[in-house]
Amino acid sequence: MKSRVFIIEDDPGWCEALKHFFDQSGEFQAEAYTDSRKAWESMSLAPPDLAIIDVIMPSLGGQELAEMMHEHGLKTRVIFLTGLLTPEETKARDYKVGNQTVVGKPVHLGVLMGLARKALAV
């Protein structure tokens, strides 16, 4: 059975590229959202297994969305994407900031896939 992943990223091109990448893996069924509030509406009805969330989003930031997920008891695993740290900085931190999995942009797709698999294996 494929794992459901939500891609929540305000850049439409990047959002669709990530959706396509995960769909093509054969392991995931991906849904893409450029609006974090619409993503919240969908996930509150049917939570995905994994959410890949851009930290800085218009109207509802990634951390705020993750807090709402936690407050509502969603068991969805989360990976944050950020332009605030480089890929090298997040790699040096073992892709962790606190207890959160974080990947710097531009992200290497193989790294992101590995982190997604790892998040779902926990």
C-alpha positions, 0 to 999 in steps of 0.5 A: 500500500502506498503512503500518502504524502502531502507536499505543502509549498508556496512555489507552484513549480516546485510543489508540482515537481515534488508531487511528480517525484513522489508519485513516480517513486511508486511508493507514495501517493502525493497531493500538492498544495500551494495554500497551507490553509487548504492543505489543513482543510484536507488533512483534517478530514483525512490525515496523510502519513507524511507532510513535507511543509515549507517553513515560510508560507503566506497566511499560515506558516509551516511551524504553525501548521505543524502545531495545529496538526499536533493539537488535533492529534494528527499522527502525520510525520513532518519534514520541513523545507526551508530556504533559511538554511542551506542544504550543507547546514542542514546536513551538518546538523543531521537534518535536525533542528531541535527534534524537527526534520529540516531540509535546506533548499534547494534540496537534493531529491534523493536526500528528501526521499531518504528522509521520507522513508526514514520518517515513515519507518519510525 
